[in-house]
Amino acid sequence: MPVRFRVFDDLDFTYTRMFGVLTVQQIYDALERYRTSPEHQVGRKALTNFDEVTEFDFKLADVRALVTTVNSNPSGHTVSVLLATDDYAFGVARQYQTFASMADGVRVT
């Protein structure tokens, strides 16, 4: 699975690393694994690293739907930092940030 997360309780944040070819379904599956894990806490800050993603296999509508899904859960109402070190990943992260800014919920930096 090209999405892995690690929870840092002492720092109160979740680090998510994504890599390889990434589909929107893989992101949904990872969100579900996190939300049902014993480490899950509502409102915990998140750092998501896109550094090793080679391809985002989804459309703009999928990015918007992902924001809606994240915001539909109380754990989505938090601060999320997206680390994107190349133009491709930055573009996807910026799309996510733009959609998030138009809705009440996750704040993306």
TAMO-V213222 format. One record per backbone hydrogen bond with DSSP energy under -0.5 kcal/mol. CO is the residue of the C=O (numbers start at 1). NH is the residue of the N-H. If there is no record, write none. Layout:
co:nh
CO:NH
CO:NH
This chain:
co:nh
2:19
4:17
6:15
7:9
8:11
8:12
8:13
12:45
13:8
14:16
14:47
15:6
16:49
17:4
18:52
20:22
20:54
20:55
22:57
23:27
24:28
25:29
26:30
27:31
28:32
29:33
30:34
31:35
32:36
34:37
37:40
41:44
45:14
46:81
47:16
47:49
48:50
48:83
49:18
50:53
52:20
55:22
55:57
56:58
57:24
59:62
59:63
60:64
61:65
62:66
63:67
64:68
65:69
66:70
67:71
68:72
70:73
73:76
74:77
76:78
78:107
79:46
80:109
81:48
81:83
82:84
83:50
86:90
87:91
88:92
89:93
90:94
91:95
92:96
93:97
94:98
95:99
96:100
97:101
98:102
99:102
100:103
103:105
106:108
107:80
